[in-house]
């Protein structure tokens, strides 16, 4: 799984780098020193009606010399994954942020491609109730309540970026991510199940993608 994810992302990077090289222009163009942008993850807005998860995410990008981005992302998520526990209910809720830097290349007049590396932290809580009934009544019913606060987790991300310029002000694009879990607050007897911003705690690598709308000034 990990090898396939890495191979997929590196293939995209190599292919788009080749496109960038073949589309370079010899003419000298004016380069802006700094371009600030606001990013909104419109794909996560579509999760609002869902009973399984609700997510909001946005970010700020500072692009230096039209090639070197500094990126800060902030998000909030409420996760209620189906099947987290076979007999019970579960919810994980919290805030997360990512910060990173990378490199962009213009391979068409209206398209950029790039790669970046980011460090992420999530602060969250868990709540739920797990129950096992004894139909015969010989044993007592088992009930385990989950109420955990101030949990933290951190991870790294490699992100392949592509956008489509709609106008001088607006762009849309996609981030393809490979998340690698570094650490989280492990719990007993029932461990953390879902980490807002990352995913399931028992998966050390998580591939993901998100769609964004960008406003550049």
Secondary structure, DSSP 8 states (H G I E B T S, - for coil): -HHHHHHHHHHHHHHHHHHHHHT--SS-----SEEEEEEE-HHHHTTTT-SSEEEEEEEEEEEETTTEEEEEEEEEEEE--TTSSTTEEEEEEEEEEEEEEEEEEEEETTEEEEEEEEEEEEEEEEEEEEEE--TTSSS--EEEEEEEEEEEEEEEEEEEEEEEE-SSSEEEEEEEEEEEEEEE---SSS---EETTTEETT-SEEEEEEEEEEEE-
